[in-house]
Amino acid sequence: MDKVDVCVIGAGPAGVVAALRAAELGAKTALITSEAFGGMAANDGPVPVRTLAHAARLLRDARQLGRYGIAVSEPVLEFPRLLERVREVVDQVRRHSSFRGLMDSVGVHIHEQAGAARFTDATTIGTQSGLRLQSDKFIICTGGMSRRLSVPGFELTATHSDAWSLTSVPPSILVIGAGATGAQVASIFNAFGSRIQLFQAGPRILPTEDEDVSAAVAAAFRAAGITVHENFGEIESFEKTPAGVRMNFLKNGARGSSEASLVVVAIGWVSNAAGLDLAAAGVETDSRGFVRVDSYLKTSSPHIFAAGDVTGGLMLVPQAIQSAFVAATNSVRGASIKLENQVSPIGSFTDPEYAQVGLTEVQARKAHDVVTAIVHFDSTTRTIIDGRTTGFCKLIADRSTYKILGCHVVGERAVEITQVAAIAIASGMRVNDLAKVPLSFPTYAGILGRVAAKATHQLNLKVDWVVNEF
Ligand SMILES: Cc1cc2nc3c(=O)[nH]c(=O)nc-3n(C[C@H](O)[C@H](O)[C@H](O)COP(=O)(O)OP(=O)(O)OC[C@H]3O[C@@H](n4cnc5c(N)ncnc54)[C@H](O)[C@@H]3O)c2cc1C
């Protein structure tokens, strides 16, 4: 049986970075993954979703050409061709990933498509393909998976992953769960021509966003023809019908049902650690199955670390990468660096896009005396030029320190605008300083200057010179 210093399990963003870092620090490192290199990020998450979202935008833009004097016929979506493009993109992204070459250059032993791995004891791992490996240290990076419901007929439902293998656009879809994934599925397939009903158990869609963002996206979805059901009740069962699947639910004691050709369930993300037999290695999980780690990303078993979605933190690629760097460093050098709380912009590629960084208004008001300024997209030059006037940018600042606490954007390029705000927040910038930066005109990000200037006026501060108020 081979023996290594560090064995990383899982080859998503967390596993890849963990293996690279451990090897760069001189550890003899192996990377074992059940499926293809790249994990969720390359194969089933952001890359395919963003490609489909891009196609949805192209359809929308093609329909707008007439407003700019360009005559074309109504665009027609060829779904199989689009899926081919998704596969092309996934393949290209994987081939161009510099990580693969880097790992070869530092001598990581990669065991791809090895089947599910599981601990046989605290220092030995085996895979379905028959690989057995001993290691001094382990880093668990097995990610997460869609949460399932234990209600009758759940097997009739699909997840976002199944959408990539459809052969045609379903005439109608019930999307259950209106967090980031559900909202994206609803928005994209609505653009492709499916009749969409979006169901949210709680009082508002996108429950972790600022309340103004949830309301604006819900209104835009309704205006685009999506039926949005908030507080819809509790699911009782799913059943097969001649034309698809019916969902039965209970609300305030009354039974209701809805039917569509496809039901996509996106009600959350759970840990993908159940199959690892963590008990054999003495690794504890929390009540939701996520691997319990301390701030050094060490598990309850001192030679085993974990990083990425499997730890249940903010489940995004940049956070997976950062945590992997910390876990790998500590696995080789001993507990030396902690995972710090970072400014983390979060966004989603719905139409309209939405994004956030920092505190929501409700969170900010709990701990600060705040000023809140909003500029709407229908009053900025670039959005008017492009005909993309739906949306707003909201900035929240502290009244005494003038520090920017949060930024929330709905509308075209919301995610990009928020990156600029993230840099301002990370550098501790005051809102009156942001107002003075002569951001380019006419740009989407320029709205940050406008909204900062507005907040500065509301704070009764003198603004010497504000180009952004154009
Ligand atoms: C639809 C969707 C859209 C998303 N969009 C975005 C976005 O726009 N931006 C963003 O930052 N994030 C996005 N995410 C989240 C992002 O994909 C994850 O946060 C990220 O992939 C987590 O990385 P990870 O390495 O922890 O896990 P993963 O990427 O899930 O990788 C886990 C790896 O572990 C392997 N594995 C699992 N079990 C075993 C086992 N028993 N043995 C061996 N190997 C195993 C898997 O094969 C895989 O290689 C999205 C996710 C989804 C589902």
The ligand as an SDF file (V2000), in Angstrom:
LIG
                    3D

 53 58  0  0  0  0  0  0  0  0999 V2000
  -26.0570   25.4410   -9.2660 C   0  0  0  0  0  0  0  0  0  0  0  0
  -24.8960   26.0060   -8.5410 C   0  0  0  0  0  0  0  0  0  0  0  0
  -24.3900   27.2430   -8.8800 C   0  0  0  0  0  0  0  0  0  0  0  0
  -23.3120   27.7680   -8.1870 C   0  0  0  0  0  0  0  0  0  0  0  0
  -22.8410   28.9950   -8.5430 N   0  0  0  0  0  0  0  0  0  0  0  0
  -21.7850   29.5120   -7.9050 C   0  0  0  0  0  0  0  0  0  0  0  0
  -21.2560   30.7770   -8.3040 C   0  0  0  0  0  0  0  0  0  0  0  0
  -21.7610   31.4190   -9.2200 O   0  0  0  0  0  0  0  0  0  0  0  0
  -20.1410   31.2330   -7.6580 N   0  0  0  0  0  0  0  0  0  0  0  0
  -19.5460   30.5240   -6.6430 C   0  0  0  0  0  0  0  0  0  0  0  0
  -18.5300   30.9900   -6.0980 O   0  0  0  0  0  0  0  0  0  0  0  0
  -20.0360   29.3390   -6.2320 N   0  0  0  0  0  0  0  0  0  0  0  0
  -21.1320   28.8120   -6.8350 C   0  0  0  0  0  0  0  0  0  0  0  0
  -21.6220   27.5990   -6.4500 N   0  0  0  0  0  0  0  0  0  0  0  0
  -21.0000   26.9090   -5.2900 C   0  0  0  0  0  0  0  0  0  0  0  0
  -19.6870   26.2230   -5.6770 C   0  0  0  0  0  0  0  0  0  0  0  0
  -19.8650   25.3660   -6.7620 O   0  0  0  0  0  0  0  0  0  0  0  0
  -19.1800   25.4650   -4.4480 C   0  0  0  0  0  0  0  0  0  0  0  0
  -19.1170   26.3270   -3.3410 O   0  0  0  0  0  0  0  0  0  0  0  0
  -17.7910   24.8990   -4.6990 C   0  0  0  0  0  0  0  0  0  0  0  0
  -17.7720   24.0490   -5.7990 O   0  0  0  0  0  0  0  0  0  0  0  0
  -17.3220   24.1560   -3.4280 C   0  0  0  0  0  0  0  0  0  0  0  0
  -16.0780   23.5710   -3.6590 O   0  0  0  0  0  0  0  0  0  0  0  0
  -15.6130   22.2670   -2.8720 P   0  0  0  0  0  0  0  0  0  0  0  0
  -14.2550   21.9590   -3.3960 O   0  0  0  0  0  0  0  0  0  0  0  0
  -15.8270   22.4270   -1.4430 O   0  0  0  0  0  0  0  0  0  0  0  0
  -16.6410   21.1060   -3.3190 O   0  0  0  0  0  0  0  0  0  0  0  0
  -17.0410   20.5270   -4.7400 P   0  0  0  0  0  0  0  0  0  0  0  0
  -16.7820   21.4810   -5.8350 O   0  0  0  0  0  0  0  0  0  0  0  0
  -18.4420   20.0380   -4.5600 O   0  0  0  0  0  0  0  0  0  0  0  0
  -16.0730   19.2980   -4.9650 O   0  0  0  0  0  0  0  0  0  0  0  0
  -16.1830   18.1330   -4.1920 C   0  0  0  0  0  0  0  0  0  0  0  0
  -15.2900   17.0580   -4.7800 C   0  0  0  0  0  0  0  0  0  0  0  0
  -15.3110   15.9390   -3.9240 O   0  0  0  0  0  0  0  0  0  0  0  0
  -15.4570   14.7400   -4.6840 C   0  0  0  0  0  0  0  0  0  0  0  0
  -16.0470   13.7490   -3.7680 N   0  0  0  0  0  0  0  0  0  0  0  0
  -17.2300   13.7920   -3.1310 C   0  0  0  0  0  0  0  0  0  0  0  0
  -17.3830   12.7120   -2.3390 N   0  0  0  0  0  0  0  0  0  0  0  0
  -16.2540   11.9770   -2.4780 C   0  0  0  0  0  0  0  0  0  0  0  0
  -15.8040   10.7590   -1.9150 C   0  0  0  0  0  0  0  0  0  0  0  0
  -16.5170   10.0630   -1.0250 N   0  0  0  0  0  0  0  0  0  0  0  0
  -14.6030   10.3000   -2.3160 N   0  0  0  0  0  0  0  0  0  0  0  0
  -13.8330   10.9710   -3.1960 C   0  0  0  0  0  0  0  0  0  0  0  0
  -14.2090   12.1270   -3.7410 N   0  0  0  0  0  0  0  0  0  0  0  0
  -15.4050   12.6320   -3.3920 C   0  0  0  0  0  0  0  0  0  0  0  0
  -16.3160   15.1720   -5.8510 C   0  0  0  0  0  0  0  0  0  0  0  0
  -16.1770   14.3070   -6.9620 O   0  0  0  0  0  0  0  0  0  0  0  0
  -15.6940   16.5420   -6.1460 C   0  0  0  0  0  0  0  0  0  0  0  0
  -14.5280   16.4260   -6.9270 O   0  0  0  0  0  0  0  0  0  0  0  0
  -22.7170   27.0400   -7.1290 C   0  0  0  0  0  0  0  0  0  0  0  0
  -23.2110   25.7750   -6.7850 C   0  0  0  0  0  0  0  0  0  0  0  0
  -24.2970   25.2710   -7.4750 C   0  0  0  0  0  0  0  0  0  0  0  0
  -24.8380   23.9280   -7.0970 C   0  0  0  0  0  0  0  0  0  0  0  0
  1  2  1  0
  2  3  1  0
  2 52  2  0
  3  4  2  0
  4  5  1  0
  4 50  1  0
  5  6  2  0
  6  7  1  0
  6 13  1  0
  7  8  2  0
  7  9  1  0
  9 10  1  0
 10 11  2  0
 10 12  1  0
 12 13  2  0
 13 14  1  0
 14 15  1  0
 14 50  1  0
 15 16  1  0
 16 17  1  0
 16 18  1  0
 18 19  1  0
 18 20  1  0
 20 21  1  0
 20 22  1  0
 22 23  1  0
 23 24  1  0
 24 25  2  0
 24 26  1  0
 24 27  1  0
 27 28  1  0
 28 29  2  0
 28 30  1  0
 28 31  1  0
 31 32  1  0
 32 33  1  0
 33 34  1  0
 33 48  1  0
 34 35  1  0
 35 36  1  0
 35 46  1  0
 36 37  1  0
 36 45  1  0
 37 38  2  0
 38 39  1  0
 39 40  1  0
 39 45  2  0
 40 41  1  0
 40 42  2  0
 42 43  1  0
 43 44  2  0
 44 45  1  0
 46 47  1  0
 46 48  1  0
 48 49  1  0
 50 51  2  0
 51 52  1  0
 52 53  1  0
M  END
$$$$
